[in-house]
Amino acid sequence: MNEPTTTAPAHLGYCPDCEYLGDHPEIEPGLDPGQARLTSAVVATVVFLTAIAPLATDMYVPAFPRVAAELGGSATQVQLTLTTFFVGMALGQLVGGPVSDQRGRRRPLLAAVLVMTLASIACALTPTIGVMMAARFVQGFAGGWAMVIGRAVVVDLATGARLVRVLNVIAGVGGIAPIVGPLLGAVILQLSDWRVSFWVVASLGVLMTGCVLAAVPETLPPARRHGGGLRAFARAGRQVLRNRRYVGYLVVCGSAMGALFAYVATSAFVLQSMNGLSPVAYSVDFAANACGMTVAALVAARLAGRVATRSVILVGQVAALAAGAAMLIGALWFDTPLPVVVASFFVLMTAQGLIGGNAGALASAEVPDHPGTGSALLGFVQWVAAGTIAPLAGLGGEQTAVPMAVLMIAGAAVSLLGLLVLARR
């Protein structure tokens, strides 16, 4: 029997967290009447899936002081609920993609959304800080699983320029959700209890389940599934990690993420407990910083092809290092004055807009033979860094910002090391 011949499709481009756009041939309209199509309802559902994780985190951050008081936990224990969520997110994205490649998209996606909804209910009813940590881990794992499958659905159904447009729309949520989340959380705190924020997330999970049932078909038929799973992923991962420059950009992204989440985990205590801001004022400041990061990312996109990408990253790293130094000086000798805190946080967040996307793109370019694996490892390292740094930033409790400032400096410095030494030309 003759072996079937296959023709490798032309590569049409690359998108972070996705495969090469040419890995799935373009499906011509009318070729298969039963073939799933990328409709506006599918896109809206994937946007919804992408937004739920930052909303689940950012609505909750303004309530940290109240959670600590009600559950009898320390600042570090409350920040550990961020750690467990981020670790869950990292593992969910790392595992969810290979499993859906084997089992299909629709059923694993529905299971993930339902588990996330149940975990949100457990967070709302939690009697202790320990139960909260466990529930947040499950919530993060299921949320990460749902996010990675949502992106896979889009890659299944679109190629070329259309895929680029759709993924840009989805990526835009990354800049909007961190703005809306803390503001919504502050409104909830003003009108009700912090537990209501988790009931809101659970309600969104129920709505999301309905959206998946109504709008998302099975986009990976049995003929296109494969049995490689986690074993094949591990083999490709070993190959990717042998690339020194890729590892350098991995360090750039992970360290920058660590510096960012030193801020996210501790800013509520610094601004509210130490400087007397209300939850609403804190949330406005948080949203303004998120706007700075979004604008910086848009500027970085405009500079692509005009200014060397490594130079843009370097500017962001130097700015982040300066913000950490200013924060440390203010914390050690000036009792953490509000103007220094606000300015340092804004510069740090804005700098992330110059670092994250650019470093991720350069990392992906270093491993063109394994783009999906490279992207999965990148996301895994970033979320693990976020989860590791969050509790460390709160070691000083609610009365000092020194640990947070030290971690901001360390993150920026290690990121610089990754760029200038490991990822050197």
N, C-alpha and C positions, 0 to 999 in steps of 0.2 A: 504493500500500500504506500502510495506516495505521501510524503510529509506535506502538510499544507504550507503554503508560502504566505508570508505576511510582509507588509510594507510599513515601515516606521513612519508615522505622521510627522510632518514638518513641525519644528518647534515654533510656536507663535508668540512666545514671550514668557515672562515669569512673574508670578505674584507671590509675595510672602504668605506663608501658611497654606500654600496651594502647590499643586504640581505644575510642571510646564503646561502652558495653555494648549500645546499641541499634543499632549498625552492622550486626549480624547478627540477623535476626529470630529470635524464639524458635521452635524446632522442636517441634511438638506430638508427644508420644509416639504412635507408631502411624501417623504420617503417611507415613513412608517406611521400610519394613522394612530396606532396605539402607543407611540412613543411619548413619554412625559415631556412637557414643555416648560420653559422658564417663564412663568407668568408673573404679573405684578404682585399677585397674592403670595406666591412663593418667596419673592424677594422681600416683601414686607414681613413675612414670618421669620426669615433668616435675620433681618434687621432686629426684630424683636428678640430673637435668641441671643444676638450679640450684645444687646443692651442690658440684659437681665443681670449679668455678673457685676458690672460697675454699679448698677443701681442697688444691688443687694449689699454692696460694700459701702458706697458713699452715703446712702440714706442712714446708715447705722453709725458712721463715724462721729457725727455731732453729738451722739448720745453717750459716748464713752464715759464721761464723768458720772452720769446718772446710772449707767449699767454697773459701774464699779460700786457705787453706793448701795444700790438695791440688792445686788447679788453678793455683796460682801467680798468682792475681789479687789486685788491691787491693780495698779495701772498696767503692770507687766502681764498679769493674768488676762485682763481685758484685751490687751494687744495680742495675746496668744490666740484669741478667737479669730483675729486676722490671719495669723500664721497658719492655723489649721485650714482656713478657707483657701488660702493661696496654695498650700501644698496639695489640697484636694483639686484645685483648678489645674495645677501642673500635671498631676497624675491622670486626671480625667482627659486632658487633651492628648497626653502621651499614649493612653490606652484606647481611647474612644475611636480614633482614626483607624488603626489596624483592625479592630473588632468589626467596625462597620464595613470595611473592605471585604470581610469574610461573610458577614451576616446580612448585609444590606443596610439601607439608611433608615427607613421609616420606623420599623419596630424598635431598634435601639434608641432612636430619637425620642419616640413616645415614652419609652421606659425611663430615659434620663429626665425628661421634663416632669414626669409623675413623681420620681424620687426626689427631685429638687423641691417640688411643691410640698411633699411630706416633711422634708427636712426643714423647710421654712416654718411650717406649723410647729415643729418641735422647738425651733428657736424662739418662737413667740410664746410657747408655754413653759420654757425652761425654768426649773426651780433653782439651779445652781450654775456656777460658772463652768464646772466640768462638763455638764450636759450640753451647755452652749458650745463648748469647744468641739465636742464630738458631732453635734448637729451641723455646725458650720463646716466641718470637714466633708461631711456627706453632701451638704448643699454645694460646696465648691466643686467636688468631684463630679456630681451630676451636671452642674452648670458648665464645667469645662468639657465634659463629654458632649453635651448638647451643642455647644459652640462649634466644636471641631466637625461634628456631623453636619451642622448647618452650612458651613463653608464647603464641605464635600458635596452637598446637594447642588450648590451653585456650579461647582466645577464639573459635575456630572452633566449638567444641562446647557452649559454655554462654553464657547471658545472665542478666541480672538478678541477683537475690539469690544464685543458685547460683554464678555467676561470682565475685561478691564473696567468698563463703565460700572457694572453691577458691584464689583468688589470695592470700587472707590466709594460708592454710595454706602455700602456696609461699613467700610472703614471710617466714614464720617461720623458714625454713631460713637466711635471711640472718643471723639472730642466733645460731643453733646452730652452724653450720659453723665460724665463726671461734673458737668455744670448743673444739670437738672437734679441729680441725686442728692447732694447735700442741701440744696434749697428745699426740696420736698421733705427731706428728713427734718429740717429745722421747723417747717410748718407743722409737721406731725408732732414734734416736741412741744411746740407752743400750744397746740390744741388738745393734745392727748398724751399718751404714754409711749415710751420708746418701743414697747412690744408691738405697737400698731404698725411700725415700719415693716416688721416681718410678716404680719398679716397682709399687708399690701403686696409684698413679694409673693406670698402664697396665692393671693387672688390673681396676680399676674401669671403665675404658673398655671392656674386653672384655665385662664383665658388663652395662654400659649398652647395648652393641650388641645383646646378646641380649634385653634388656628392650624396646628399641625394636622389634625384629623381632617379638616376641611380643605386645606390648601396644598399640603405636601404629599405628592405621590411617592411610590417607590422609584427611585431614580437609578438604582444600580441593579439591573436584572441579573439572575443567576449566572448567565453566560459571561458576565464581566467581573464576577467576584473571583477572588483568589485566596489560596490557603496559606500564603506566606505568614501573615499575622505578625505576632510579636517577635518570632524567631528571625524572620527576614529583616524586620526593623532593627534588631540588635546587630545583625551582620553589617547592615548599611551604616549603622551608628558608629561601629568601630572604624570603618573606612573614613567616615567624615571627620572623626576626632583625630585622625593622623595628619590632617591639614593644619599646619601651624597658624597660618593667617586666619583661617576660619575660627580656630580656638581663640585667637586674639580678639576678633570681633565679638565672639561669644562673651569674652571677659568684659569688653566694652559695654555690651548691652546689659549683662547681668549686674555689673557693678553700678551702672547708672540707675538701674531699676532699684537696687538696694538703697541708694542715696535718696531716691524719690520716695520710697515707702518708709524710710526713717521719718520723713516729713508727714506722710499720710497717717502713720500710726500714732504720732505724738503731737501733732499740731493742735488737736482739740484741747489737750491738757495745757499746752503752752499758751494758747490764745484765750481759753476760757478760764481755767483754774488759776493761771499765773498772771494774766493781764485783764481779766474781768469782762471779756467779750460775752455777749449773749449768744445763744445758739444760732439766732438769725444772722447776727453780725459775722459770726464765724463762718457760716455757710456762704454769705456773700463774698467774703474774702477767699474762701476755697474755690468758689465759682470763678472769681476774677483770675485766680492763678491758673485754673484750667483753661480759661480763655487765652491767657498768655501762652500756654503750651500749644494750643490749637493754632494760634496765629503764627507761632514760630515754625510749626510743622508745615504750614502753608507757604511760608517764606522759603523754607528749605526746599520745598517742591519747585518753587519758581527758580531757585538758584541752580537746580539740577541741569547739568550741561554747560553752565556758565562759570561756576566756581567749583574747584576740586572738592569732592564730597568729603574727603579726609580733613580738609581745611575747615569745612562747616562743622564737622564733629569736634574738631579741636577747639573752635571758638566756644561751643557749648560746654565742653569739659572745663575749660578755664573759667567760664562764668560760674559753673556749678561749684568749682573749687573756691572761688572768691566768696560765693554765698555762704558756704560752710565755714570759711574763716571768719567772716563777719559775724555769723551766728555764734561761733565759739567765743570770740572776743566779747560780744554783748553778754553772753551767759556767764563768763568768768569774772568780768570786772564792772559791768554796768547793770546787773540785776535784770537782764533780758528785757530791754526796753521795747515797747510795742512797735515804734517805727523801724527799728532794726529787724525785728522778727518779720514784719509784713514785707519789707523790702527783700530780705533774704529768701523768704518762701517764694516770692514772685519770681525772682531771678532763677532760683533752682528749678521751678516748674517750667519756666520758659526755656531754660537750657535743655530740658529733656526733649523738647520739640525739635531741637537741632541734632540730638544724639540718636535717639531710639530708632526712628525710621531709616535714617541714613546708614547706621551701623548694621541694622538688620539686612538692608539691601546688599551691602558689601559682603556680609557673611554669606548670603545666598549665592552671590556671584562666585564665591570661592569653591562651591561644591555643586557645579551644574549637573553632575551625574546623579546626585541624590538630593534634589531640592526639597522634597517632602520631608525626608529625614532631617536635613539640616534645619528646616523651619521648625519641626517638632522639638528638636533638641534646644533650639533657641528659645522657644516659648517655655519649655520646661525649666531651663536655667533661670529665666527671668522671674517666673512665679516662685520658684524655690528661694531665690535671693530675696524676693519681697517677703516671703513667709519667715525667713530666717532673721531678717533685720528687724521686723516689726517688734518682737518682744525685747530685743536688745536695746532698742531706742528708749524703752520705758524703764530701764534699770534704775534710773535716778528717781523714779516716782513722779509725783505731780508737782514737785517744787524746783526741779532743775532741768534745764535743756542741754546740759553739757554732753550726756551720752548721745543725744540726737545729733548735735553739732559735730561731734567726733566721727560719727558714722557718715554724716554728709561729706566730710572731708575725706574719710577713708574711701568711700565709694567713688568720689570724683578722682582721687589719686590712683586707685587701682584701674579705673577706666582709662586714665591717661597711660598707664603702664601697658595695658592691653593694646592700645592704638600705636604707641611709639616703639614698643619693644616686640611684642608677640606678632603684631600685624604689620611690622615694618616692611617696606618694599624690598 
